[in-house]
Amino acid sequence: MGIDCRFLPHGGYALIPATLSTMAWICILAQDGCDYARLTGASVQSLTSSKTIPYAEVGRFAYRTPVYFPDENAWRVQYSETCLSYDDDVVERDGYWKVSQAFSFLALVFGGGGTLFLWCSTCLVFGRGTWRWAGFEILSAAIMQALGLLWFLTGLCKEGGNSRCGLFFGSKCDIGAVVLWWASAVTILVKFPKPYPKPVLVVKDEREMEGMIHTPGAAGERGVPMGDGYPAPAPQRMPRGTFM
């Protein structure tokens, strides 16, 4: 049995979960690793060894600090600069940190793999079991991505009692990915788009076509071949004295 490959065998409905999952995957890939949260409080001083820097943008793997512009009397982050690596002697990666990293990585793998698998449904026929399996994979990605938010419970966000990590670009993207993956999983699990029947091309035998062409017409006279292969009705004689 060969592979049944054709365009949208499940119809346009298959594009809905595939598109939602792709948008969620893009949300994850758009992060640069040091824009997950905005850190304020005592942890900023410990991280930067400076009492003047008001905040830092932190992530699971690196961080960046703002630069003071005297003309504007404001602190701004230069996003063209590279991120700074954490000093292991200053920052302790506790259990919440490591668990968050693990769940974030698994969400990227499960979500990305499920997304690519869903796009295969636009050209291959899936069975009901395969379709539901893809839905559970996307649902697992949503749950794991949500558990990645445990990073906000790390000691870095609680040091000194006044440190705080607020939502920033990376964490907001994670929340968006959770919502999109959840929506994609729901659209998969609530409905299975049945594949359309494969069109069958009927090719008639050459002798059968010849018999159709030479089939006798009305009144025992031979029919006249037509363009579509069927005989035309035989011409009828008009009675004498009849005018058209």
Secondary structure, 3 states (H helix, E strand, C coil): CCCCECCCCCCHHHHHHHHHHHHHHHHHHCCCCCCCEEEECHHHHHHHCCCCCCCEEECCCEEECCEEECCCCEEECCCCCCCEECCCCCCCCCHHHHHHHHHHHHHHHHHHHHHHHHHHCCCECCCHHHHHHHHHHHHHHHHHHHHHHHHHHCHHHCHHHCCEEEECHHHHHHHHHHHHHHHHHHHHHCCCCCCCCCCCCCCCCHHHHHHHHCCECHHHCECEECCCCCEECCCCCCCCCCCC
